[in-house]
Amino acid sequence: MSCNGNSNHEHPPLPEWNSLNYPELPPMPWFGLDIGGSLAKLVYFEPTDNTESEETEVETLKNIRKYLKNNRSYGDTGHRDVHLQMDSVLIGGRKGSLHFIRFPTSEMALFIELAKSKGMATLASTVCATGGGAYKFEKQFFKELHMRLHKFDELESLIRGIEFMEANSPTECYYLENPKSDTAEKICYDFSDPYPFMVVNIGSGVSILKVTAPGEFTRVSGTRCDCNYLADLGGGTFLGLCCLLTGCASFEEALELASQGDSTKVDKLVKDIYGGGYEKFNLDGNLVAASFGQMISTDRRAKVKREDLARATLVTITNNIASIARMCALNEKISRVVFLGNFLRSNMISQKLLSYGMEYWSKGALRALFLEHEGYFGCVGCLLELITQREDYILQENLKNNLLNGAATVNGTTPPPPTEVSGTPNPPEMRNGSS
Amino acid sequence: MGDTKQDEVSNSQEDIFDNDSSRDFSAVKSINLVAAAPMQTLQEQMGGRPKSAQSDHEIDASKDCENLFRNLNNAKRFAIDIGGSLTKIAYYSTVSHRRIKSASRGSPGPGPTFSNANDFEYEMWEGARLHFIKFETTFIEECLDFIQKNLAPNIEGKDSGASGKFIKATGGGSYKYSSLIQEKLGLSVEKEDEISCLIKGANFLLKNVPDEAFVFDRKESPQYKFLSAGPVVFPYLLVNIGSGVSILKVVSEDKYERIGGTATGGGTFWGLGSLLTGGTVKEFDELLKMAEKGDHRHVDMLVRDIYAGDYAKLGLPGDVIASSFGKAASHSPSDFNKNDVIRSLLFTIANDIGQIACLYAMQHQLKRVYFGGYFLRNHPLSMHAVSYAIKYWSRGSVEALFLRHEGYLGAIGAFLKGTEELDTDKYSWQENFAGSSSGHLPVTDSFTDMESENIQENESKFSGEKEPGKLLLRKRSIDFRQINFEQLEIDRMERPFGFFPLLDVNQKYYPDTVDLTTDGIAREYWLNCFEGWVERITTLAMESQPDSPTSTDRALRCRRKLNARLKYLKTNPCAYGLLTVRSLLDTFEQSLREYDFPDPYWKQKRTENAAALLELPKRLAYLDKLDWKSRQSDLIWGVLAGNVFDWGAKEVRNLLEGPDQFGFNEAMAKLQQRPWLVDALDDWIQRLKDPDMVHKCAAIFVDNSGFDFIVGILPLVREFLARGTKVILCTNSTPAVNDMTYGEMVSLLREASKHHKWLETGLRDGFLKLAATGQGSPCLDLSRVSQDLINMVTQMGTDLVIIEGMGRAIHTNLYAKMKSEVIKLAVIKNKWLAQRLGGEVFSVIFSYER
């Protein structure tokens, strides 16, 4: 299942850690990183239960903490989503706050430079990372920051992040009531017994997962499982098309344009063709028959506004994702569909369309759910992985020490030789035997 | 979602129409003027009548157009499918063919001499034919005018009760042009729902055109793989890509359901394409041409862009698109090449449609998914994109299928809707290769130069025929624009067809042994071989009608047509669907019929029949003297010797026309000595020895008339009848080379039974039955045999099938599996084929399977 396979053996062993009080935990700072096709997402854990020994923490660490905490934007393009910040979170026995930061993947060089200027290179730390960029930028991270990217499977980290956030943030999950009307309302959804559910992650592209139990998931969309991208019409398509059509420069600008536009000036509706509904097939007159269908007319093209084009692009992409998600849910016989990903960030238009589309076409059988932390689940999963990695590493180190000290076999059998650190958890009996 | 070609009629198109309408009247004249040209050239080339004065242009033009809107004056029923860019007109017409009235062969006794070999009668035979003409909607008024001119008097003159006064119309333009049609043709327009027309059309084609469906793979050679239609057509998924996309599940002839769709369709491609090119490109086809030249990888974000070099290590396909248009984000439009952008758009939409179609197919567990509609129009790049998407999303479990005559679905369906009284359902229909233009399936190595313009252009000049015809030129404000006509003709068969009941239903039946679209060596050989035959057969055709003043003219036209066709097939082997020796032979037969040469071999056949009838008593007497086992063996030798007499084979023609006498015994001597190339004779004789297992009934598909049938087959028939095995003699319905036809067989046996008691008894008591296969080909397609034959074979408990001759047992059916015992026997009279099969000319195939 894991796409990152066993790439660990290529990396040197983890460096020694310096936190004696918490030998099972990795050294600070704790980050989780998800480098997608368009956006890089970073979660930073700020400990608030600082112990004495940490009071004497290295200056660099302090600086980094201050810099991240005291700013809302970093450089021109980095942003911290303050409204998503989570306080009093327990991770690895530590209490602290989670800060969510994003910046365009295309600005990675700047980010690295900034991190370098803050002295990251002196910390020789390890970061769990996911997304294609974890591969693409691996060498640069090591060269410039002496930072090792421990790569973690994209979908596994996503699911892990969702489960963690859901458990720690009671208002994480919501749905929209009356999605068609102006009075559409966010209603909190009790996600405490969610299984099975489907995850539709809309980033640059779209990936769709079926989650059947904690940590158990399969990729959906036919029988393909060799790729994380299960639909190529995603947020990247929206922004790309919007840039080409309207000359806009950013996702925010594209959304802003869309919010002021009217897609019916661009799309051809069923009623544009039939004067009303297509009764033979029970199709409502207001349904879109052909996205951008009006734009084959020179006159209409002359009259159309940028805002209308942006809106139509948004509607087209969103409706498509809704169709595909709906079909996948039907094929998998799942009624709860969780949409997430940065495409949905402050994107009420799409959330409404997805809600309405799922409900309308399934005659109420399907429900679209959303999560507050839209696109940050992957990096949160990575942060958690960093902690687990460490725990596993300790366990194995202990086991190795036991063996070296001539300790007896576990459960009457010789335990297998310790493997290098990997994402695979150890069998439970081995944990027992070594404790 | 509510797609339909309806919306093809864009406002921009409307503008063009409106501006144009003022010029339309004068345009009609220029059509005629220009159209006259190729006709004259043709006449000059043929040394025909001197070209007439300018004033005759009108006549020449209409004559030429008549070739296009053929049989228009007999047209009984019209339907029209008007799309935004293309219009399809359908009509039903009767075609009269002469054919030789064989039953009237009343000359007393066998043995007419050469001097009176011409004393036969023709009878007129009226068949039914469906005509479909496709042209650009821009020229609809001209075409309607033409129809009006040629048709209106007939309608008025005739009793209009049966022919009706309405025209069925579908397509978006049916609303717009409704009053124009009414005004021009005086027919009231009845609009039909587009989707139901499409489905009716698809059902009709899938049932009646065996190689209608194909798979497209641009990495394969050839890129088109035609699928043989099985007896089961339903259920299937039809994905109609119009402006939007409708996905329809068709479960039976008249039961279907729209199970879904998507709004990203042809309209999206066109609309977004116009926007992305800044309005500089307005035409759909122009956008497609741009897409052919572009490279989407400059615009789309691929897996490799996200993972850099590591994707391969991870087992990810680097070229997979992760995010369509992903690279365009935060860039200015001017950073991109327009062609790249349009190609990306095409892939985005095709990919999306493919994915959604695939999800529906899997949800409904349907394996057959046909794609059609305006967006595809069998355009290779679009077909590639859709096929790729389906393959990708379904991991090969669903196959994207396309239809050769996809563009005609709506017109066919609309036509069928108004024709209940024509009983179209009760008949079988067959594509007429002679009258149809190619299925417009270009074959190219790259996606550029798709339309093979040059080839077609040259060919038109060369042949004077329309292939696909680019006849009519019309002057537009600046440039010349050609009307591109394409046509499809479908003949009604005299009898309904069905699958031969003894075919093993568990095996897929492919009639043809070699697919010439895939086998390049065989294709080259056979196309050359047929090219060599064109002159010979057309000369013979001409000579078969010495008294006709037009026979030379017709023969030369037929010759040109066939040469042009063969030349076209050399570069476009997939142009007419499956290319096989059978389809080539059928094309020849249909073309000869089309040029009013119903039976060029009539004279030879008759002469040889007379000679063979004289030989028959001697042969029977000889066989009677043999012991049982030798006789069984000799009977087979006799059939094989008879099978040598095949005028279709060059090696044999040389012998038959040579200076030395060549008779039955000489033929016997030519045969390969045993063991034959395939030799199951001992098994067969062993089988016959079993006294408890006498065959109930043998169905024999016979080959040539003359020695083959009379001296070869008839003694075998006598032997079967004597053993108590009934016999069905199965022959062609219409002539093909010197093959026996049903009509000839009936009169021949009536004649022969006067001298052969066993024949008379057998026919009288119903032990010997005569059947027409419904075909007119030297080959045999067992998936399309006449219902009469099917009934007879079933009723008589047929447990043995004998298929004789190269065409029926080697070019076709060599690998056909039967539920019953089957013998396939033939003499290979073609050196190349013999060597290919590992033997020499006159090698023998005798296979026996039980």
Interface residues (C-beta under 8 A of the other chain):
Chain A: C3 N4 G5 S7 G36 G37 S38 P104 S106 G131 G132 G133 Y135 K136 F137 E138 G203 S204 G205 S221 G222 T223 R224 D226 C227 Y229 A231 D232 L233 G234 G235 G236 T237 L239 G240 L241 C243 L244 L245 G247 A249 S250 F251 V266 D267 K268 V270 D272 I273 Y274 Y278 K280 F281 L283 L287 V288 A289 A290 S291 F292 G293 Q294 M295 I296 S297 T298 D299 R300 R301 A302 L309 T316 N319 N320 S323 I324 M327 C328 L330 N331
Chain B: M1 G2 D3 T4 Q6 D7 S10 N11 S12 D15 G172 D193 I195 G242 S243 G244 S246 R258 G260 T262 A263 T264 G265 G266 G267 T268 W270 G271 L272 S274 L275 L276 G279 K282 F284 V299 D300 M301 V303 D305 I306 Y307 A308 G309 D310 Y311 K313 L314 G315 L316 P317 V320 I321 A322 S323 S324 F325 G326 K327 A328 A329 S330 H331 S332 P333 F336 V341 T348 N351 D352 Q355 I356 C358 L359 Y360 M362 Q363 Y392 W393 S394 R395 S397
